[in-house]
């Protein structure tokens, strides 16, 4: 299969926004790398991604993708075209899996690890999730995914039913099951995401408790809804997600930027009482509790 690559340099603080724009534009994979001569701006804990003051972002698109629309989306979201912006065709390879060479074990909260399928766990006695994301989004490297995993690790959903809406690789649903949930419903409109979720559930021994569904499927009533998707979609989905949440149930919303938090809160009010937002690298997680009107 033929591919095209979009590449550019950008300030580390803006990589999350750039990645979200590229994925929304249809990127099959997005990778980050150090720009030659760029200084590291922090020394991360084990298992987390090191950040530099300047980052090289590379995104892979199918040959059919109109890259002029990708360029326009970056201009609109970033306010300017990033430095060293370039486009080039690539030889026929499984480029969408190349980034796995940079994917290392990661720790979230207390005793929860995400481990690439080919590597050994640093803590064999912990809850270790084996992951091969295929072409689907969701490895824990993005701040929004990490924030959701930490929410699950902080409050293990023992005995609960959980929805992972916009499941990507199925990571959040599978983590919930490994942390004690009785059932998880993984929902995505992308067939590749549903396939990756099924494969990862089987790899982690939880396929018998995972329900995989398209976005048009009716939602069951659950104890916890997690949705890690873009802010506009979160607002549009508010009636649907709220209808699936039992009175007193938890809801966790991520995928939104800090300046979008107020609009998302308002979309779910007055049905949800939200805790203070948790922010990381400009991204926000909202945790709330459903209340009967």
For each residue, the residues with C-beta under 8 A, 3 or more apart:
1: 62 63 92
2: 62 63 89 90 92
3: 28 60 61 62 63 89 90 92 93 95
4: 60 61 62 63 65 67 87 88 89 90
5: 58 59 60 61 87 88 89 90 95
6: 22 27 58 59 61 67 70 71 85 86 87
7: 56 57 58 59 84 85 86 87 88
8: 18 56 57 74 81 82 83 84 85 86
9: 35 54 55 56 57 82 83 84
10: 14 15 18 54 55 57 78 82 83
11: 14 15 53 54 55
12: 15 41 51 52 53 54 55
13: 281 282
14: 10 11 17 18 78
15: 10 11 12 18 19 32 51 55 57
16: 19 20 142 143 144 281 282 283
17: 14 20 21 77 78 257 282
18: 8 10 14 15 21 22 57 74 77 78 82
19: 15 16 22 23 30 32 57 142
20: 16 17 23 24 230 255
21: 17 18 24 25 73 74 77 78
22: 6 18 19 25 27 30 57 59 70 74
23: 19 20 26 27 30 137
24: 20 21 73 230
25: 21 22 61 65 69 70 73
26: 23 61 62 65 70
27: 6 22 23 30 59 60 61
28: 3 60 61 62 95 96 135
29: 59 60 95 96 97 98 99 135
30: 19 22 23 27 57 58 59 60 99
31: 57 58 59 98 99 102
32: 15 19 49 55 56 57
33: 55 56 58 102
34: 38 40 50 52 55 56
35: 9 38 52 54 55 56
36:
37:
38: 34 35 52 53 54 55
39: 52 53
40: 34 43 50 51 52 53
41: 12 51 52 53
42: 50 51
43: 40 50
44: 48 49 50 51
45: 48 107
46: 107 122
47: 104 105 106 107 113 122
48: 44 45 106
49: 32 44 141
50: 34 40 42 43 44
51: 12 15 40 41 42 44 55
52: 12 34 35 38 39 40 41 55
53: 11 12 38 39 40 41
54: 9 10 11 12 35 38
55: 9 10 11 12 15 32 33 34 35 38 51 52
56: 7 8 9 32 33 34 35
57: 7 8 9 10 15 18 19 22 30 31 32 82
58: 5 6 7 30 31 33
59: 5 6 7 22 27 29 30 31 70
60: 3 4 5 27 28 29 30 90 95 96
61: 3 4 5 6 25 26 27 28 65 67 70
62: 1 2 3 4 26 28 65
63: 1 2 3 4 89
64:
65: 4 25 26 61 62 70
66: 69 70
67: 4 6 61 70 71 87
68: 71 72
69: 25 66 72 73
70: 6 22 25 26 59 61 65 66 67 73 74
71: 6 67 68 74 75 81 85
72: 68 69 75 76
73: 21 24 25 69 70 76 77
74: 8 18 21 22 70 71 77 78 81 82 85
75: 71 72 78 79 80 81
76: 72 73
77: 17 18 21 73 74
78: 10 14 17 18 21 74 75 81 82
79: 75
80: 75
81: 8 71 74 75 78 85
82: 8 9 10 18 57 74 78 85
83: 8 9 10
84: 7 8 9
85: 6 7 8 71 74 81 82
86: 6 7 8
87: 4 5 6 7 67
88: 4 5 7
89: 2 3 4 5 63
90: 2 3 4 5 60 93 95
91:
92: 1 2 3
93: 3 90 98
94: 97 98
95: 3 5 28 29 60 90 98
96: 28 29 60 99 135
97: 29 94 100
98: 29 31 93 94 95 101
99: 29 30 31 96 102 103
100: 97 103 116 132
101: 98
102: 31 33 99
103: 99 100 116 139 141
104: 47 116 119
105: 47 113 114 115 116 119 121 122
106: 47 48 113 114 140 141 146
107: 45 46 47 112 113 122 123 126
108: 112 113 114 140 146 149 150 152 153
109: 112 149 150 152 153 154
110: 153 154
111: 123 126 127 153
112: 107 108 109 126 127 129 149 152 153 175 178 179
113: 47 105 106 107 108 121 122 123 126 127 128 129
114: 105 106 108 129 131 139 140 149 171
115: 105 119 120 121 128 129 130 131
116: 100 103 104 105 119 130 131 132
117: 130 131 132 203
118:
119: 104 105 115 116
120: 115
121: 105 113 115 124 126 128
122: 46 47 105 107 113
123: 107 111 113 126 128
124: 121 128
125:
126: 107 111 112 113 121 123
127: 111 112 113 175 178 179
128: 113 115 121 123 124
129: 112 113 114 115 171 174 175 178 200 204
130: 115 116 117 200 203 204
131: 114 115 116 117 139 140 169 171 200 203
132: 100 116 117 196 199 200 203
133: 136 137 138 139 168 169 171 196 200
134: 169 192 195 196 199
135: 28 29 96 192 196
136: 133 168 169 170 188 190 192 193 195 196 197
137: 23 133 142 168 169 193
138: 133 142 145 167 168 169 170 171 172 228
139: 103 114 131 133 142 145 169 171
140: 106 108 114 131 145 146 149 171
141: 49 103 106 145 146
142: 16 19 137 138 139 145 146
143: 16 146 147 280 281 282 283
144: 16 147 148 228 254 255 283 285
145: 138 139 140 141 142 148 149 168 171 172 228 254
146: 106 108 140 141 142 143 149 150 280
147: 143 144 150 151 254 278 280 283 285
148: 144 145 151 152 172 226 228 252 254 285
149: 108 109 112 114 140 145 146 152 153 171 172 175
150: 108 109 146 147 153 154
151: 147 148 154 155 226 252 285 287
152: 108 109 112 148 149 155 156 157 172 175 176 179 226
153: 108 109 110 111 112 149 150 156 175 179
154: 109 110 150 151
155: 151 152 250
156: 152 153 179 180
157: 152 160 162 176 179 180 181 223 224
158: 179 180 181
159: 180 181 182
160: 157 176 180 181 182 222 223 224
161: 181 182 183 184 185 220 221 222 223 224
162: 157 173 176 177 181 183 184 185 222 223 224 225 226
163: 184 185 187 219 220 222 224 225 226 227 241 244
164: 167 170 172 173 176 184 185 186 187 226 227
165: 187 225 226 227 229 237 241
166: 187 188 227 228 229 233 255
167: 138 164 170 171 172 173 186 187 188 193 194 197 212
168: 133 136 137 138 145 171 188 193 196 197 228
169: 131 133 134 136 137 138 139 193 196 197 200
170: 136 138 164 167 173 174 186 193 196 197 198 200 201 210 212
171: 114 129 131 133 138 139 140 145 149 167 168 174 175 200
172: 138 145 148 149 152 164 167 175 176 226 228
173: 162 164 167 170 176 177 184 185 186 197 201 210
174: 129 170 171 177 178 184 197 200 201 204 206 210
175: 112 127 129 149 152 153 171 172 178 179
176: 152 157 160 162 164 172 173 179 180 181 184 224 226
177: 162 173 174 180 181 183 184 201 204 206 209 210
178: 112 127 129 174 175 204 206
179: 112 127 152 153 156 157 158 175 176
180: 156 157 158 159 160 176 177
181: 157 158 159 160 161 162 176 177 184 209 224
182: 159 160 161 209
183: 161 162 177 209 210 211
184: 161 162 163 164 173 174 176 177 181 206 209 210 211
185: 161 162 163 164 173 210 211 212 213 219 220 222
186: 164 167 170 173 194 197 201 210 211 212 213
187: 163 164 165 166 167 212 213 214 215 217 219
188: 136 166 167 168 193 194 197 214 215
189: 193 214 215
190: 136 193 194
191: 194 195
192: 134 135 136 195 196
193: 136 137 167 168 169 170 188 189 190 196 197
194: 167 186 188 190 191 197 198 212 214
195: 134 136 191 192 198 199
196: 132 133 134 135 136 168 169 170 192 193 199 200
197: 136 167 168 169 170 173 174 186 188 193 194 200 201 210 212
198: 170 194 195 201 202 207 210 212
199: 132 134 195 196 202 203
200: 129 130 131 132 133 169 170 171 174 196 197 203 204
201: 170 173 174 177 186 197 198 204 206 207 210 212
202: 198 199 205 207
203: 117 130 131 132 199 200
204: 129 130 174 177 178 200 201
205: 202
206: 174 177 178 184 201 209 210
207: 198 201 202 210
208:
209: 177 181 182 183 184 206
210: 170 173 174 177 183 184 185 186 197 198 201 206 207
211: 183 184 185 186
212: 167 170 185 186 187 194 197 198 201
213: 185 186 187 217
214: 187 188 189 194 217
215: 187 188 189
216:
217: 187 213 214
218:
219: 163 185 187 222 240 241 243 244
220: 161 163 185 244
221: 161 244 245 246
222: 160 161 162 163 185 219 225 244 245 246 249
223: 157 160 161 162 246 249 250
224: 157 160 161 162 163 176 181 249 250 251 252
225: 162 163 165 222 241 244 245 249 250 251 252
226: 148 151 152 162 163 164 165 172 176 251 252 254
227: 163 164 165 166 234 237 241 251 252 253 254 255
228: 138 144 145 148 166 168 172 254 255
229: 165 166 233 234 237 255
230: 20 24 233 234 255 256
231: 234 235 255 256 257 260 263 264
232: 235 236
233: 166 229 230 236 237 255
234: 227 229 230 231 237 238 253 255 256 264 267
235: 231 232 238 263 264 267
236: 232 233
237: 165 227 229 233 234 240 241
238: 234 235 241 242 267 268
239: 242 243
240: 219 237 243 244
241: 163 165 219 225 227 237 238 244 245 251
242: 238 239 245 251 268 271 272 290
243: 219 239 240
244: 163 219 220 221 222 225 240 241
245: 221 222 225 241 242 249 250 251 290
246: 221 222 223 249 290
247: 290 291 292
248: 289 290 291
249: 222 223 224 225 245 246 289 290
250: 155 223 224 225 245 287 288 289 290
251: 224 225 226 227 241 242 245 268 272 286 287 288 289 290
252: 148 151 224 225 226 227 285 286 287 288
253: 227 234 256 264 268 285 286 288
254: 144 145 147 148 226 227 228 283 284 285 286
255: 20 144 166 227 228 229 230 231 233 234 283
256: 230 231 234 253 260 261 264 283 284 286
257: 17 231 260 261 282 283 284
258: 261 277 279 282 283 284
259: 262
260: 231 256 257 263 264 284
261: 256 257 258 264 265 277 284 286
262: 259 265 266
263: 231 235 260 266 267
264: 231 234 235 253 256 260 261 267 268 286
265: 261 262 268 269 274 286
266: 262 263 269
267: 234 235 238 263 264
268: 238 242 251 253 264 265 271 272 274 288
269: 265 266 272
270: 291 293
271: 242 268 290 291 293
272: 242 251 268 269 288 289 290 291
273: 288 289 291
274: 265 268 277 286 287 288
275: 286 287 288
276:
277: 258 261 274 284 285 286
278: 147 284 285 287
279: 258 282 283 284 285
280: 143 146 147 283 285
281: 13 16 143
282: 13 16 17 143 257 258 279
283: 16 143 144 147 254 255 256 257 258 279 280
284: 254 256 257 258 260 261 277 278 279
285: 144 147 148 151 252 253 254 277 278 279 280
286: 251 252 253 254 256 261 264 265 274 275 277
287: 151 250 251 252 274 275 278
288: 250 251 252 253 268 272 273 274 275
289: 248 249 250 251 272 273
290: 242 245 246 247 248 249 250 251 271 272
291: 247 248 270 271 272 273
292: 247
293: 270 271
